[in-house]
């Protein structure tokens, strides 16, 4: 697989997928939930309700994992689906950067605009520290964070 092919595949997956799976540490075990996401300058952007269990989990442990996966179709083996996984620390977006992160999020998830008026929602960013790409069978690689940021 050429250098540009896997990079283009990552960009295509991010552009065409709007749902990710967020893993947080619960009281005794890891817990995973589904959430819409966006990407801004290499940060994964999430808009989460304070009522959700994952929001409560990140109050005690900011280490998270996130996976974005190609949607399953009837013609593709689920074992061969391209996916990208991240680990990092999640934090609320600083007040001074709220506007640009919100714009990036709404560009990717325009239906979420009404949720920004809900008082229990907070805009978060995951500061990515590791990226793992699997482009299908035999097409796995660690992606340096600098390379990841250059793709966004």
Secondary structure, 3 states (H helix, E strand, C coil): CCHHHHHHHHHHHHHHCCEEEEEEECCCCEEEEEEECEEECCEEEEEEECCCHHHHHHHHCCEEEEEEECCCCCCCCHHHCCEEEEEEEEEECCHHHHHHHHHHHHHHCHHHHHHHHCCCEEEEEEEEEEEEEECCCCCEEEECHHHHHHHC
